[in-house]
């Protein structure tokens, strides 16, 4: 008699694999009895659900998220190297996303094979078909993650139990993309709409989210990527190029598929933008579901996959213990990102957090080069979470705003200009950003290139640090040029040139303490010019200290006690106040901060590229930004030699040809 392994045991076995080798050695069907796993819909559903934990990894919210015009590593280790496109150490290259996606694929393949074979009552067929739809969508999503980072990868759509051995060479990404499109189209036919109530959580696929991921996959499949000739092994580096697929008719079909998929979601009217951008991310922190977030990665508890959302990619914290425990983060927002947002854009202070917290809750304002990724804040949670690294904050995988922007992009590509529907979709996203104040929305151009540039910018402003930017830039064929231009902007900011000539140099703030479910989005501040220093009674020595950019302990800030009246007006002494106000005067300590300095929780030096004795240094963090970036090379990751190539004989001599 076959040994019976329950769903939970099988799930545990799969979820504790640590390498591609583990997946290749998955027990055969003689050890994991598929007949038992699929003997009823309850067990079958557990099998399908078991694939979801593998769809997101710590790498996707960390090394593969940072290193763009949205965020940068604040570390000095291998993660910093990878985020700056230094992939030279191929023996230790990233591999957990690679192996994790194949775990999800194996789960899906088992389900896709066995679900149609189940004999169920007539009333259960819709449920069985919906589970099959989920499995198809999961498989497509996992391959999307593989191909967007690795290009041509091994491909299988059957369970390993049907193979005597598993050895697969690279398969053309175009073939894989087309299979993903087909999987998603089939899934859509089987999945219920969210409104049908069969799935109660956006942590699982519905027809709504499957349409959205279909649009995304189609845009990637039609877009640019780093390619080389697969026919000659070892590969020839001379054949490496950035290009779309050769079949122009298929490219147009894919843009049409993307546009049609987005339209189906829009037409259904089940999803929409929330009025508050902030609420989208507060809901992720408190596990509240809403009409905007269509697919999210859910994790909870000590046995969940440790993806570390809110820890590696949260706001800057300092210390351990106390109210908030030990915090992160291991990245900072790109200093230029804050200035991409126009005044009044509600997304700015959500996306770029202007404060950090000590673990006792005390606020500290961030400098420009110490600003945090603001979407995954531990102080927006209801409590500390499972542990310091497991904050139980969900990660957004698909939002309705993304659907609108993909719709606008696809229509522009299809027609060679922005149609009225394309303009309307983009405008909806911008209107929400400005709380529906149309007077703050600039006219949107309809010429093809100008509109595409608007999309490139808007996707950053709307979707920053949601693990899309790096591969968005790649599929547009602009990764190198765009990031080098971003580095130039960083230099301009450091020198206060061009559009950055008049940015605030000094800000004064009062501080305070954070709490769980903290209402604070951004610390309020007063902009100060040097002519305002007398208002705070700064001495010449204090002014000299304040101007220091390269010492965050002994310079770059000054604390001053002043008095405020009930209207918030500031006075150096009570005697300076109108007599009627003196009775209600409040003594308040302000911290005056040099925003170009390094008095900040995540200290990466001053925002300077000039040596000025006693004031500033040439900051190598800026100088070395994107130091490994090479065009026609880093747009695709090399395989880890030890964890990917060495365990799959089919990949012999099939390394990325530039490594």
Secondary structure as UniProt FT lines:
FT   HELIX           7..15
FT   HELIX           20..24
FT   TURN            29..31
FT   HELIX           34..37
FT   HELIX           41..52
FT   HELIX           53..55
FT   HELIX           59..61
FT   TURN            62..65
FT   STRAND          71..73
FT   HELIX           78..83
FT   TURN            84..85
FT   HELIX           90..92
FT   HELIX           96..115
FT   TURN            116..117
FT   HELIX           122..124
FT   HELIX           125..150
FT   HELIX           160..162
FT   HELIX           173..190
FT   HELIX           194..196
FT   TURN            202..203
FT   HELIX           207..222
FT   STRAND          225..227
FT   HELIX           237..239
FT   STRAND          241..243
FT   HELIX           248..268
FT   HELIX           277..286
FT   STRAND          293..297
FT   TURN            302..303
FT   TURN            309..312
FT   STRAND          317..318
FT   TURN            322..324
FT   STRAND          331..333
FT   TURN            335..336
FT   HELIX           337..340
FT   TURN            343..344
FT   TURN            346..347
FT   HELIX           348..351
FT   STRAND          352..353
FT   STRAND          355..358
FT   TURN            359..360
FT   STRAND          362..365
FT   HELIX           368..370
FT   STRAND          372..373
FT   HELIX           378..380
FT   STRAND          395..399
FT   HELIX           400..415
FT   HELIX           420..433
FT   TURN            434..436
FT   HELIX           438..440
FT   HELIX           448..463
FT   TURN            464..465
FT   HELIX           469..475
FT   TURN            476..477
FT   HELIX           479..495
FT   HELIX           498..500
FT   TURN            501..502
FT   STRAND          506..509
FT   TURN            516..517
FT   STRAND          526..528
FT   HELIX           530..536
FT   HELIX           540..546
FT   TURN            552..554
FT   STRAND          557..564
FT   TURN            566..567
FT   STRAND          570..571
FT   HELIX           574..576
FT   HELIX           579..582
FT   TURN            583..584
FT   STRAND          586..594
FT   TURN            595..596
FT   STRAND          609..612
FT   TURN            613..615
FT   STRAND          616..618
FT   HELIX           620..623
FT   TURN            624..628
FT   TURN            631..635
FT   HELIX           641..645
FT   TURN            646..647
FT   HELIX           649..651
FT   TURN            652..653
FT   TURN            657..658
//
